[in-house]
Every structure is written in C-alpha cells, then in structure tokens.
Amino acid sequence: MTALAIINSVVFFLLGTLHFYWAVGGKWATDEVVPTKPTGEKLFTTSALSCVLVGSGLWLMSFVHVANAGLIYTYWDG
C-alpha cells in the first residue's frame, strides 16, 4: 500500500503543480484540456483563482495520501 500511496501522491502533486503553472499564466496544454465547441470556441475560461483552488486541493490530497500511508508524522497521529 505504501507504493500505491507514493504513486498517488506524486500524481496529485504534479497535477497540482500544473494548475499553479496555469494560475501564473502558463499556456502549455491548455488547448488540450479545455473543452471546445465544434467551431473551436472554448466552452469556458478559467481564472487564476480557480486554478489556485484546484491546485491547493490536489496538493492537499497528495499530503493526505502520504500521511495515511504513515510516511510522515501528523498532529492527529497523537
């Protein structure tokens, strides 16, 4: 289970980092991840705040996976 927790935490951390990259104005892969109409018009635009919120949530989930695997000591461990 420890290996799976590490893999999950790495994936969540990298996805969170990508969202922070987008929050500061990065454009890499935005054309591939934002859905478009058949005419090519994007269905929605994201704000920096939304990217920061999603990135923070992903980093939090990365921390939770590592903590649940017992790889770090947390306050609630007693």
VMD Tcl script that builds the backbone (N, CA, C; Angstrom):
set m [mol new atoms 234]
animate dup $m
set s [atomselect $m all]
$s set {name element resname resid chain x y z} {
  {N N MET 1 A 0.818 -1.207 0.000}
  {CA C MET 1 A 0.000 0.000 0.000}
  {C C MET 1 A 0.850 1.254 0.000}
  {N N THR 2 A 2.056 1.165 0.558}
  {CA C THR 2 A 2.914 2.343 0.613}
  {C C THR 2 A 3.304 2.785 -0.785}
  {N N ALA 3 A 3.599 1.830 -1.655}
  {CA C ALA 3 A 3.988 2.185 -3.022}
  {C C ALA 3 A 2.829 2.871 -3.748}
  {N N LEU 4 A 1.624 2.370 -3.553}
  {CA C LEU 4 A 0.463 2.989 -4.187}
  {C C LEU 4 A 0.233 4.400 -3.652}
  {N N ALA 5 A 0.431 4.603 -2.353}
  {CA C ALA 5 A 0.271 5.927 -1.769}
  {C C ALA 5 A 1.303 6.892 -2.332}
  {N N ILE 6 A 2.511 6.425 -2.516}
  {CA C ILE 6 A 3.555 7.286 -3.083}
  {C C ILE 6 A 3.224 7.641 -4.523}
  {N N ILE 7 A 2.791 6.665 -5.302}
  {CA C ILE 7 A 2.435 6.933 -6.702}
  {C C ILE 7 A 1.284 7.933 -6.776}
  {N N ASN 8 A 0.242 7.709 -5.960}
  {CA C ASN 8 A -0.894 8.638 -5.948}
  {C C ASN 8 A -0.467 10.038 -5.535}
  {N N SER 9 A 0.369 10.129 -4.510}
  {CA C SER 9 A 0.778 11.453 -4.044}
  {C C SER 9 A 1.619 12.169 -5.087}
  {N N VAL 10 A 2.457 11.455 -5.803}
  {CA C VAL 10 A 3.254 12.081 -6.865}
  {C C VAL 10 A 2.348 12.590 -7.980}
  {N N VAL 11 A 1.368 11.795 -8.372}
  {CA C VAL 11 A 0.437 12.206 -9.427}
  {C C VAL 11 A -0.353 13.441 -8.992}
  {N N PHE 12 A -0.896 13.412 -7.772}
  {CA C PHE 12 A -1.635 14.577 -7.277}
  {C C PHE 12 A -0.734 15.806 -7.194}
  {N N PHE 13 A 0.503 15.635 -6.733}
  {CA C PHE 13 A 1.414 16.762 -6.613}
  {C C PHE 13 A 1.727 17.364 -7.983}
  {N N LEU 14 A 1.991 16.512 -8.966}
  {CA C LEU 14 A 2.305 17.016 -10.308}
  {C C LEU 14 A 1.109 17.714 -10.952}
  {N N LEU 15 A -0.089 17.153 -10.767}
  {CA C LEU 15 A -1.280 17.810 -11.304}
  {C C LEU 15 A -1.522 19.154 -10.604}
  {N N GLY 16 A -1.288 19.211 -9.300}
  {CA C GLY 16 A -1.417 20.468 -8.572}
  {C C GLY 16 A -0.417 21.502 -9.068}
  {N N THR 17 A 0.810 21.059 -9.310}
  {CA C THR 17 A 1.841 21.961 -9.828}
  {C C THR 17 A 1.455 22.494 -11.196}
  {N N LEU 18 A 0.875 21.658 -12.036}
  {CA C LEU 18 A 0.407 22.105 -13.342}
  {C C LEU 18 A -0.672 23.185 -13.198}
  {N N HIS 19 A -1.569 23.030 -12.245}
  {CA C HIS 19 A -2.606 24.044 -12.025}
  {C C HIS 19 A -2.002 25.356 -11.537}
  {N N PHE 20 A -0.983 25.297 -10.681}
  {CA C PHE 20 A -0.317 26.534 -10.257}
  {C C PHE 20 A 0.415 27.189 -11.425}
  {N N TYR 21 A 0.982 26.377 -12.310}
  {CA C TYR 21 A 1.614 26.904 -13.525}
  {C C TYR 21 A 0.593 27.661 -14.368}
  {N N TRP 22 A -0.599 27.067 -14.514}
  {CA C TRP 22 A -1.646 27.760 -15.257}
  {C C TRP 22 A -2.098 29.016 -14.538}
  {N N ALA 23 A -2.100 29.011 -13.213}
  {CA C ALA 23 A -2.543 30.176 -12.438}
  {C C ALA 23 A -1.636 31.379 -12.653}
  {N N VAL 24 A -0.355 31.138 -12.884}
  {CA C VAL 24 A 0.570 32.255 -13.092}
  {C C VAL 24 A 0.718 32.630 -14.560}
  {N N GLY 25 A -0.128 32.059 -15.413}
  {CA C GLY 25 A -0.166 32.473 -16.807}
  {C C GLY 25 A 0.383 31.487 -17.811}
  {N N GLY 26 A 0.742 30.287 -17.376}
  {CA C GLY 26 A 1.253 29.281 -18.302}
  {C C GLY 26 A 0.189 28.847 -19.301}
  {N N LYS 27 A 0.618 28.537 -20.497}
  {CA C LYS 27 A -0.327 28.151 -21.557}
  {C C LYS 27 A -0.150 26.717 -22.040}
  {N N TRP 28 A 0.871 26.006 -21.531}
  {CA C TRP 28 A 1.134 24.659 -22.002}
  {C C TRP 28 A -0.054 23.749 -21.728}
  {N N ALA 29 A -0.512 23.036 -22.736}
  {CA C ALA 29 A -1.570 22.021 -22.673}
  {C C ALA 29 A -2.969 22.583 -22.429}
  {N N THR 30 A -3.152 23.895 -22.424}
  {CA C THR 30 A -4.493 24.428 -22.187}
  {C C THR 30 A -5.443 24.122 -23.342}
  {N N ASP 31 A -4.920 24.046 -24.550}
  {CA C ASP 31 A -5.792 23.730 -25.690}
  {C C ASP 31 A -6.309 22.296 -25.619}
  {N N GLU 32 A -5.558 21.418 -24.992}
  {CA C GLU 32 A -5.956 20.013 -24.906}
  {C C GLU 32 A -6.916 19.727 -23.758}
  {N N VAL 33 A -6.910 20.547 -22.714}
  {CA C VAL 33 A -7.701 20.202 -21.532}
  {C C VAL 33 A -8.999 20.989 -21.405}
  {N N VAL 34 A -9.114 22.105 -22.084}
  {CA C VAL 34 A -10.353 22.885 -22.023}
  {C C VAL 34 A -11.247 22.447 -23.186}
  {N N PRO 35 A -12.459 21.983 -22.902}
  {CA C PRO 35 A -13.354 21.526 -23.966}
  {C C PRO 35 A -13.740 22.670 -24.905}
  {N N THR 36 A -13.963 22.309 -26.159}
  {CA C THR 36 A -14.340 23.312 -27.161}
  {C C THR 36 A -15.580 22.857 -27.924}
  {N N LYS 37 A -16.253 23.833 -28.493}
  {CA C LYS 37 A -17.374 23.542 -29.387}
  {C C LYS 37 A -16.801 23.077 -30.727}
  {N N PRO 38 A -17.633 22.486 -31.569}
  {CA C PRO 38 A -17.152 22.067 -32.889}
  {C C PRO 38 A -16.565 23.231 -33.700}
  {N N THR 39 A -16.982 24.448 -33.371}
  {CA C THR 39 A -16.454 25.615 -34.085}
  {C C THR 39 A -15.076 26.020 -33.581}
  {N N GLY 40 A -14.611 25.416 -32.489}
  {CA C GLY 40 A -13.305 25.748 -31.939}
  {C C GLY 40 A -13.365 26.721 -30.779}
  {N N GLU 41 A -14.558 27.221 -30.466}
  {CA C GLU 41 A -14.721 28.158 -29.356}
  {C C GLU 41 A -14.669 27.391 -28.033}
  {N N LYS 42 A -13.902 27.924 -27.068}
  {CA C LYS 42 A -13.791 27.268 -25.763}
  {C C LYS 42 A -15.104 27.396 -25.006}
  {N N LEU 43 A -15.486 26.319 -24.292}
  {CA C LEU 43 A -16.744 26.316 -23.554}
  {C C LEU 43 A -16.678 27.157 -22.288}
  {N N PHE 44 A -15.494 27.320 -21.721}
  {CA C PHE 44 A -15.341 28.158 -20.531}
  {C C PHE 44 A -13.901 28.647 -20.453}
  {N N THR 45 A -13.706 29.682 -19.673}
  {CA C THR 45 A -12.359 30.171 -19.392}
  {C C THR 45 A -12.109 30.040 -17.895}
  {N N THR 46 A -10.910 29.718 -17.551}
  {CA C THR 46 A -10.573 29.547 -16.150}
  {C C THR 46 A -9.902 30.814 -15.622}
  {N N SER 47 A -10.085 31.047 -14.340}
  {CA C SER 47 A -9.427 32.181 -13.703}
  {C C SER 47 A -8.221 31.680 -12.910}
  {N N ALA 48 A -7.355 32.610 -12.544}
  {CA C ALA 48 A -6.197 32.249 -11.731}
  {C C ALA 48 A -6.648 31.715 -10.376}
  {N N LEU 49 A -7.699 32.315 -9.824}
  {CA C LEU 49 A -8.200 31.860 -8.521}
  {C C LEU 49 A -8.681 30.416 -8.583}
  {N N SER 50 A -9.399 30.063 -9.632}
  {CA C SER 50 A -9.885 28.682 -9.741}
  {C C SER 50 A -8.718 27.707 -9.884}
  {N N CYS 51 A -7.693 28.094 -10.615}
  {CA C CYS 51 A -6.519 27.224 -10.749}
  {C C CYS 51 A -5.798 27.057 -9.417}
  {N N VAL 52 A -5.699 28.131 -8.641}
  {CA C VAL 52 A -5.054 28.053 -7.328}
  {C C VAL 52 A -5.865 27.168 -6.391}
  {N N LEU 53 A -7.178 27.294 -6.414}
  {CA C LEU 53 A -8.024 26.465 -5.548}
  {C C LEU 53 A -7.898 24.985 -5.901}
  {N N VAL 54 A -7.944 24.671 -7.171}
  {CA C VAL 54 A -7.831 23.266 -7.592}
  {C C VAL 54 A -6.427 22.744 -7.286}
  {N N GLY 55 A -5.407 23.543 -7.560}
  {CA C GLY 55 A -4.037 23.139 -7.261}
  {C C GLY 55 A -3.832 22.894 -5.775}
  {N N SER 56 A -4.416 23.748 -4.940}
  {CA C SER 56 A -4.306 23.568 -3.492}
  {C C SER 56 A -4.986 22.278 -3.052}
  {N N GLY 57 A -6.147 21.995 -3.612}
  {CA C GLY 57 A -6.847 20.757 -3.289}
  {C C GLY 57 A -6.052 19.523 -3.705}
  {N N LEU 58 A -5.422 19.596 -4.848}
  {CA C LEU 58 A -4.615 18.466 -5.306}
  {C C LEU 58 A -3.387 18.267 -4.420}
  {N N TRP 59 A -2.751 19.364 -4.012}
  {CA C TRP 59 A -1.606 19.241 -3.103}
  {C C TRP 59 A -2.051 18.704 -1.747}
  {N N LEU 60 A -3.229 19.116 -1.293}
  {CA C LEU 60 A -3.751 18.607 -0.028}
  {C C LEU 60 A -3.981 17.098 -0.121}
  {N N MET 61 A -4.542 16.638 -1.222}
  {CA C MET 61 A -4.769 15.207 -1.395}
  {C C MET 61 A -3.443 14.448 -1.467}
  {N N SER 62 A -2.426 15.060 -2.036}
  {CA C SER 62 A -1.102 14.448 -2.047}
  {C C SER 62 A -0.592 14.261 -0.622}
  {N N PHE 63 A -0.754 15.287 0.202}
  {CA C PHE 63 A -0.351 15.211 1.608}
  {C C PHE 63 A -1.147 14.135 2.349}
  {N N VAL 64 A -2.439 14.066 2.089}
  {CA C VAL 64 A -3.292 13.083 2.769}
  {C C VAL 64 A -2.850 11.660 2.444}
  {N N HIS 65 A -2.518 11.398 1.192}
  {CA C HIS 65 A -2.070 10.054 0.816}
  {C C HIS 65 A -0.772 9.686 1.528}
  {N N VAL 66 A 0.152 10.615 1.603}
  {CA C VAL 66 A 1.419 10.341 2.283}
  {C C VAL 66 A 1.178 10.147 3.782}
  {N N ALA 67 A 0.330 10.978 4.367}
  {CA C ALA 67 A 0.052 10.868 5.805}
  {C C ALA 67 A -0.671 9.572 6.137}
  {N N ASN 68 A -1.645 9.182 5.329}
  {CA C ASN 68 A -2.374 7.935 5.589}
  {C C ASN 68 A -1.494 6.701 5.445}
  {N N ALA 69 A -0.460 6.803 4.629}
  {CA C ALA 69 A 0.465 5.684 4.478}
  {C C ALA 69 A 1.439 5.606 5.646}
  {N N GLY 70 A 1.416 6.615 6.526}
  {CA C GLY 70 A 2.305 6.617 7.680}
  {C C GLY 70 A 3.715 7.052 7.363}
  {N N LEU 71 A 3.903 7.742 6.244}
  {CA C LEU 71 A 5.244 8.151 5.843}
  {C C LEU 71 A 5.691 9.447 6.507}
  {N N ILE 72 A 4.751 10.204 7.060}
  {CA C ILE 72 A 5.085 11.417 7.799}
  {C C ILE 72 A 4.267 11.440 9.079}
  {N N TYR 73 A 4.767 12.133 10.074}
  {CA C TYR 73 A 4.055 12.265 11.332}
  {C C TYR 73 A 3.146 13.476 11.243}
  {N N THR 74 A 1.902 13.325 11.629}
  {CA C THR 74 A 0.951 14.435 11.633}
  {C C THR 74 A 0.416 14.646 13.031}
  {N N TYR 75 A -0.164 15.784 13.250}
  {CA C TYR 75 A -0.696 16.142 14.561}
  {C C TYR 75 A -1.764 15.154 15.019}
  {N N TRP 76 A -2.613 14.712 14.111}
  {CA C TRP 76 A -3.715 13.827 14.501}
  {C C TRP 76 A -3.248 12.394 14.742}
  {N N ASP 77 A -1.940 12.089 14.524}
  {CA C ASP 77 A -1.438 10.768 14.847}
  {C C ASP 77 A -1.302 10.541 16.342}
  {N N GLY 78 A -1.258 11.629 17.096}
  {CA C GLY 78 A -1.195 11.531 18.556}
  {C C GLY 78 A 0.193 11.323 18.982}
}
mol reanalyze $m
mol bondsrecalc $m
mol representation Tube
mol addrep $m
